[in-house]
Amino acid sequence: MVSAVAFLPGTAAARPAAVPDAPASVSSSAATDATSMSYVVNVRPGKGSSERAKKAIAKAGGDVVIAYDKIGVIVVHSANPDFAKTIREVKGVDSAGATRTAPLSAQSDDALESERPLTAAEAKAAAGKASAGQDELEPLQWDLPAMKADKAHEISLGSRKVTVGVLDSGVDDTHPDIAPNFDRRASASCLGGVPVQKDNAWRPVAGESDHGMHVAGTVAAAKNGTGVTGVAPGVKVASLKVAEPETGLYYTEAVVCGFVWAADHGVDVTNNSYYTDPWLFNCTTDDDQKALVDAVGRASKYAERKGAVNVAAAGNSKTDLAQDEIIDKSSPNDTTPVPRTIKTKDCFDLPSQLPGVVTVSATGAKGIKASYSNYGDGVIDITAPGGDSTKYQAPNPPAVDGRILSTLPGGKFGYKGGTSMASPHVAGVAALLKSTHPHASAKRIKELLHRQADAMACTDPYDFDGDGKVDAVCEGGRNKNGFYGVGMADALDAVRK
């Protein structure tokens, strides 16, 4: 699988729960038959524009699910196969396109489970080696000292006035390491593009991917003497559920909802460890995909205007994202993929390659680019620990696994590796910066994040498996390059005035 999620696949399947407590702006007559598709229609922001578009949408055979008037994005269901083509011709419609290639009721499974659970023996051994002030499992977290987070915690754990929104598969707020820092007010399920809080809808359901839970722990697992420690263990974390429980796919309408909800509920940082399905790259030369770029772009910009720093994973296909052309063999991933060659000047990974989004590559325990991490001069902004195979980058004792240890549902812990795990490390540092500079704008926080990073020169030659063959070429200088961007995110500098 080529994505920003943990790089070794597992299995998960669970029937998505019915969406309760729908807001008044949601159509009660939205089509849900087997031929119905989901669309985004982008118009000029403002209630007037949306109201005019709704009339044309109904005439074209569409049912409005929800309208985000502030950014001019309307989510629509329609069984009319010509809906997008028809609505694009309507005056005032900027773009429109299908958010998926499969009907609403026919999606493929693409979820992930934990790469490896923590064993009882490892937990016992770690607890015996924890020093004063450390949580029991912290000796296994080689990633914290790699970015000086352990030293930062001696100065500050972060402010409870700062919230990081995790756009992902859901967070179990009953976990002992998450419960102390969970922000219920800012949490919601955004499945189908509709925000829902009723019945703790932000939680993962049985059998669902534990991806979001792992990410949340890396950001803000409480420093409470037990379990693991997050990069910013004193800040709050919110769950914005945007991944389909049954398929693990992240569709445009849910992602748009997640950004808008975060913006309207005071979220200071968003973490985005995914790419927006079903296209690995969305090309503005394609009418449907252009609409998805427009919709997610408007939503992410809105969140930033409201003060949120948006952080995203670069992806795990060990691809140079700066090259002129890339062969995409995985899209669309909700039906049958059709290999295509994309031109990078026209095609974007969403949301990581959108303007203003902080794009994060991953390093392993030896401090070099992880074997799977995407890269690219001018694409990667910053790097952070994402873990790697222990065979390639083994950590120093007492840590025993080259991947990242974090929280899992049900009070458990486990290891994962991927740029998905690197991104929340940077989100945590951004949260520490916001804690230190509470009145700073999103732009200022990003400036500090980049300025304080520890510069890393290119790894040259880069031969992660030691077979004598160069596995990737890093371009750029010491202060900014394609492997590490401006360098390793620095948690210690983030808490210093």
C-alpha positions in Angstrom: 0.0 0.0 0.0 1.3 3.4 -1.0 0.2 5.9 1.6 1.0 7.9 4.7 -0.3 5.3 7.0 1.7 2.6 8.9 3.7 0.8 6.3 3.0 -2.9 7.1 -0.7 -3.8 6.4 -3.0 -5.8 8.6 -6.7 -6.5 8.5 -9.7 -4.8 9.9 -13.4 -4.8 9.1 -16.4 -3.4 10.9 -19.8 -2.3 9.7 -20.0 1.5 10.1 -22.5 2.7 12.6 -25.5 4.7 11.4 -24.9 8.4 11.7 -27.1 9.8 14.5 -27.8 13.3 15.5 -27.5 14.9 12.0 -27.6 18.7 12.0 -30.4 20.6 10.4 -28.3 21.4 7.4 -28.2 17.8 6.4 -30.7 16.6 3.8 -33.1 13.9 5.1 -33.7 12.7 1.5 -30.1 12.0 0.4 -29.9 9.1 -1.9 -28.4 6.0 -0.4 -29.1 3.3 -3.0 -26.4 1.1 -4.4 -25.8 3.4 -7.4 -25.6 6.6 -5.5 -22.3 8.5 -5.5 -20.8 11.2 -3.4 -19.7 14.6 -4.8 -18.3 17.9 -3.8 -19.6 21.1 -5.5 -17.5 24.2 -5.0 -19.0 27.6 -5.3 -18.2 31.1 -4.1 -18.2 31.2 -0.3 -21.4 32.6 1.3 -24.9 31.4 2.0 -26.3 33.1 -1.1 -24.0 31.2 -3.4 -24.9 27.9 -1.7 -28.6 28.6 -1.9 -28.5 29.3 -5.6 -26.4 26.2 -6.2 -28.8 24.0 -4.2 -31.6 24.7 -6.8 -29.4 23.6 -9.6 -28.2 20.5 -7.6 -31.8 19.4 -7.1 -32.6 19.9 -10.8 -29.5 17.8 -11.7 -30.7 14.9 -9.5 -28.6 15.6 -6.5 -29.4 15.7 -2.7 -27.5 18.1 -0.5 -25.9 16.3 2.4 -24.4 19.4 4.0 -23.2 22.8 2.8 -20.1 24.5 4.2 -21.1 28.0 3.3 -18.0 29.6 4.9 -15.7 27.9 2.3 -18.3 27.3 -0.5 -18.1 23.5 -0.4 -21.3 21.5 -0.8 -21.4 17.7 -0.2 -24.0 16.0 -2.5 -25.3 12.5 -3.1 -26.6 11.6 -6.5 -27.5 8.5 -8.5 -27.4 10.5 -11.8 -24.2 9.3 -13.6 -24.0 12.7 -15.4 -24.4 14.8 -12.2 -20.9 16.2 -12.1 -20.8 17.0 -15.8 -24.2 18.7 -15.6 -23.5 20.7 -12.5 -20.2 22.0 -13.8 -22.1 23.9 -16.5 -24.1 25.8 -14.0 -23.2 29.5 -13.6 -21.5 30.1 -10.2 -20.1 26.5 -9.9 -16.3 26.7 -9.7 -15.7 23.0 -9.8 -17.5 19.7 -9.0 -16.4 16.1 -8.9 -17.0 12.6 -7.5 -15.2 12.0 -4.2 -14.9 8.3 -4.9 -15.1 5.8 -7.8 -17.2 3.2 -5.9 -20.9 3.6 -5.0 -21.5 4.6 -1.4 -22.4 1.0 -0.5 -19.5 -0.7 -2.2 -16.1 0.0 -0.8 -13.0 -2.1 -0.5 -11.1 -2.8 2.7 -7.9 -0.8 3.2 -7.7 -0.6 6.9 -4.6 -1.3 9.1 -4.0 -2.7 12.5 -1.2 -2.5 14.9 2.1 -3.6 13.4 3.2 -5.3 16.6 1.7 -5.2 20.1 3.9 -4.5 23.1 4.7 -7.8 24.9 4.3 -8.2 28.6 8.0 -9.1 29.0 9.0 -5.9 27.3 6.7 -3.8 29.4 8.1 -5.4 32.6 11.7 -4.9 31.5 11.1 -1.3 30.6 9.3 -0.5 33.9 12.4 -1.8 35.7 14.6 0.6 33.9 12.5 3.8 34.1 14.3 6.5 35.9 12.8 9.1 38.2 10.3 11.3 36.3 9.8 8.8 33.5 6.6 6.9 32.6 7.0 3.2 32.9 7.4 2.5 29.1 9.4 5.7 28.3 12.7 3.8 28.2 11.4 2.1 25.1 10.7 5.4 23.4 13.9 6.2 21.6 12.1 8.8 19.5 11.7 11.2 22.4 15.4 11.9 23.0 16.0 11.9 19.2 14.1 15.2 19.1 15.0 16.3 22.7 11.5 15.9 23.9 12.7 14.3 27.1 14.7 17.4 27.9 11.8 19.7 26.9 9.6 17.9 29.5 11.9 19.1 32.3 10.9 22.6 31.4 7.3 22.3 30.1 4.8 19.6 29.2 2.7 22.1 27.2 -0.4 24.1 28.0 -3.9 22.7 28.5 -5.1 25.7 26.6 -3.7 24.1 23.4 -5.5 21.4 21.5 -4.2 19.1 18.7 -6.9 17.7 16.4 -6.2 14.2 15.1 -7.9 13.7 11.7 -7.8 9.9 11.6 -9.6 6.7 12.4 -10.8 7.7 15.8 -9.5 8.0 19.3 -10.4 5.9 22.4 -10.7 8.6 25.0 -11.1 6.0 27.8 -7.4 4.9 27.5 -5.5 5.8 30.7 -2.9 7.7 28.8 -5.4 9.7 26.7 -8.3 10.3 29.1 -6.5 13.0 31.1 -5.8 15.1 28.0 -8.9 14.5 25.8 -10.9 17.4 24.5 -14.5 16.2 24.0 -15.8 19.6 23.0 -13.5 19.7 20.0 -14.1 16.0 19.0 -16.5 14.6 16.4 -17.1 12.0 13.8 -17.0 13.5 10.3 -17.9 10.4 8.3 -19.8 11.2 5.2 -18.9 14.9 5.6 -21.3 15.4 8.6 -20.1 16.3 12.1 -21.6 14.2 14.8 -20.8 14.1 18.5 -23.6 12.0 19.9 -22.8 8.6 21.5 -19.0 9.3 21.4 -19.0 9.0 17.7 -15.3 10.0 17.5 -14.2 6.7 19.0 -13.0 3.7 16.8 -15.5 0.9 16.6 -14.7 -2.8 17.3 -12.3 -4.2 14.7 -11.5 -0.8 13.2 -8.0 0.5 12.5 -6.1 1.6 15.6 -4.1 4.1 13.5 -5.6 7.2 14.9 -5.2 6.0 18.5 -1.5 5.4 17.9 -1.1 8.9 16.4 -2.9 10.5 19.4 -0.6 8.9 21.9 2.5 10.2 20.1 1.1 13.7 20.3 -0.2 13.9 23.8 -0.1 10.7 25.9 -0.2 11.9 29.5 3.0 12.0 31.6 1.3 10.2 34.6 3.8 7.6 35.7 2.4 4.8 33.6 2.4 3.9 29.9 4.1 6.0 27.3 4.8 9.7 27.1 3.6 12.0 24.3 5.7 14.7 22.7 3.4 17.3 24.3 2.0 15.5 27.3 0.4 18.6 28.8 -1.7 19.7 25.8 -5.1 18.4 24.9 -6.0 16.1 22.0 -9.2 15.9 20.0 -10.5 13.1 17.8 -11.8 14.1 14.4 -12.8 10.8 12.8 -12.4 11.0 9.1 -11.6 7.3 8.1 -14.4 5.0 7.1 -14.6 2.2 9.7 -15.3 -0.6 7.2 -12.7 0.4 4.6 -10.1 2.6 6.3 -10.4 5.1 3.5 -10.2 8.9 3.9 -12.7 10.6 1.6 -12.8 14.3 0.7 -16.1 15.1 2.3 -14.9 13.7 5.7 -11.5 15.5 5.4 -13.3 18.8 4.6 -15.6 18.4 7.6 -12.6 17.6 9.8 -10.7 20.8 8.9 -13.8 23.0 9.2 -14.8 21.5 12.5 -11.3 21.9 13.9 -11.2 25.6 12.7 -14.6 26.4 14.3 -13.7 24.7 17.6 -10.4 26.4 18.4 -8.1 23.6 17.5 -4.5 24.9 17.4 -2.8 22.1 15.4 -4.1 19.4 13.1 -2.4 16.2 12.4 -3.0 14.5 9.0 -1.4 11.1 8.8 -3.1 10.0 5.6 -3.7 10.9 2.0 -7.2 11.7 0.7 -8.6 8.6 -1.1 -9.2 7.3 -3.6 -6.4 9.1 -5.5 -2.8 9.0 -4.4 -2.3 12.1 -6.4 -5.2 14.5 -7.4 -4.6 16.1 -10.8 -6.0 19.6 -11.6 -6.1 18.5 -15.2 -8.9 16.1 -14.3 -12.3 17.7 -13.6 -13.2 15.4 -10.8 -9.9 15.5 -9.1 -9.6 19.3 -9.5 -12.8 19.6 -7.4 -11.2 17.5 -4.6 -8.1 19.7 -4.6 -10.3 22.8 -4.5 -12.4 21.4 -1.6 -9.6 20.1 0.6 -7.5 23.2 -0.2 -10.3 25.6 0.9 -10.9 23.7 4.1 -7.2 23.5 5.1 -6.8 27.2 4.3 -9.8 28.0 6.4 -8.4 26.1 9.3 -5.1 28.0 9.0 -6.9 31.4 8.8 -8.6 30.5 12.0 -5.2 29.8 13.7 -4.5 26.1 13.1 -1.1 24.8 12.0 -1.7 21.9 9.6 0.9 19.1 9.7 0.8 16.1 7.4 2.7 12.9 6.6 4.8 12.8 3.4 3.9 9.2 2.5 5.6 5.8 2.5 6.3 4.8 -1.1 10.0 5.8 -0.9 9.3 8.1 -3.8 11.1 11.3 -4.9 8.1 13.7 -4.9 10.2 16.4 -6.6 10.7 14.5 -9.9 8.7 15.7 -12.9 6.7 12.5 -13.4 5.6 9.7 -11.1 4.0 6.4 -12.0 0.9 5.9 -9.8 -0.1 2.2 -9.7 -2.4 2.4 -6.7 -5.3 4.7 -7.8 -8.2 4.6 -7.5 -7.9 2.4 -4.4 -11.7 2.0 -3.8 -12.2 0.1 -7.1 -9.7 -1.3 -9.6 -6.4 0.7 -9.8 -5.4 1.8 -13.3 -1.7 2.6 -13.7 -1.0 6.2 -14.8 1.8 8.6 -15.2 1.2 11.9 -13.3 3.0 15.2 -13.8 3.9 16.6 -10.3 3.3 20.2 -11.4 -0.4 19.4 -11.9 -1.0 16.6 -9.3 -0.9 16.7 -5.5 -1.0 14.4 -2.5 -3.8 15.8 -0.3 -3.4 17.4 2.1 0.4 17.1 2.5 1.3 19.0 -0.7 -1.2 21.8 -0.3 0.1 25.4 0.3 0.7 26.1 3.9 0.7 22.5 5.1 3.8 21.3 7.0 5.0 18.2 5.1 7.0 15.7 7.3 9.4 12.9 6.3 10.4 10.1 8.6 13.7 9.0 10.2 14.7 5.8 12.0 16.5 5.1 15.2 19.9 5.7 13.6 18.9 9.2 12.6 18.7 8.8 8.8 15.8 8.7 6.4 13.5 5.8 7.0 13.6 3.1 4.3 10.0 3.8 3.2 9.8 7.5 3.6 9.0 9.7 0.6 11.3 12.6 0.0 11.9 15.5 -2.4 13.8 18.8 -2.5 11.3 21.6 -2.1 8.6 19.2 -1.0 9.7 18.0 2.5 9.5 20.8 5.1 10.9 19.0 8.2 11.6 15.6 9.6 10.9 13.6 12.7 11.1 10.0 14.1 8.8 7.7 12.2 10.6 4.4 12.9 12.0 1.8 10.6 12.7 -1.9 10.6 14.8 -2.9 13.5 16.9 -4.8 11.0 17.8 -1.5 9.3 17.9 1.0 12.2 18.1 -0.7 15.6 17.7 1.7 18.6 20.2 1.9 21.5 19.2 -0.1 24.6 17.0 -0.2 26.6 14.8 0.4 23.5 14.3 -2.9 21.6 12.3 -2.0 18.5 13.1 0.4 15.7 9.5 1.5 15.3 7.4 3.9 17.4 5.7 2.8 20.6 2.4 4.4 21.4 -1.2 3.9 22.6 -3.7 1.4 21.2 -7.4 1.1 22.0 -8.5 -0.7 25.1 -5.6 0.5 27.3 -3.0 -1.2 25.2 0.3 -0.2 23.5 2.0 -1.2 20.3 4.6 -0.4 17.7 4.0 1.2 14.3 6.3 2.7 11.7 5.6 5.2 8.9 5.5 8.9 8.1 2.1 8.6 9.9 4.2 8.3 13.0 6.6 11.1 12.1 3.9 13.7 11.5 2.4 13.6 15.1 5.9 14.2 16.5 6.0 17.5 14.6 2.4 18.3 15.5 3.5 17.8 19.2 6.4 20.2 18.8 4.0 22.7 17.1 1.7 22.4 20.2 4.7 23.0 22.5 5.5 26.1 20.4 1.9 27.3 20.7 2.1 26.7 24.4 5.2 28.9 24.7 3.8 31.6 22.3 0.0 31.5 23.0 -0.7 34.6 20.9 1.4 33.6 17.9 -0.3 33.1 14.5 -0.2 29.9 12.6 2.3 31.5 10.3 4.5 32.5 13.2 4.4 29.0 14.7 5.5 27.5 11.4 8.3 30.0 11.2 9.6 29.0 14.6 9.2 25.3 13.9 11.4 25.7 10.8 13.9 28.1 12.4 14.4 25.9 15.5 14.8 22.6 13.7 18.3 21.0 13.9 19.8 21.0 10.4 20.6 17.6 8.9 22.9 17.2 6.0 22.0 14.8 3.2 22.8 11.1 3.9 25.2 10.4 1.0 25.5 7.7 -0.1 22.1 6.5 1.2 22.1 2.7 1.5 19.6 1.8 4.2 20.0 -2.0 3.8 23.8 -2.0 3.4 23.8 -4.0 0.2 26.2 -1.6 -1.6 23.5 -0.1 -3.8 22.4 3.5 -3.4 18.7 3.5 -2.6 17.9 7.2 -3.0 19.6 10.4 -3.8 19.2 13.4 -1.6 19.4 16.8 -3.2 20.0 20.2 -1.5 22.3 21.5 1.2 22.7 21.1 4.9 20.1 23.7 5.9 17.4 22.4 3.6 17.3 19.2 1.5 15.0 16.6 0.0 15.5 14.0 2.8 15.1 16.1 5.9 13.8 19.6 4.9 15.1 22.1 7.4 16.0 19.3 9.7 14.9 17.4 12.8 12.0 19.0 14.8 13.4 20.3 18.1 11.1 20.0 21.1 13.6 21.5 23.6 13.9 24.8 21.7 10.1 24.9 21.4 9.6 25.3 25.2 12.3 27.9 25.6 11.2 31.6 25.5 
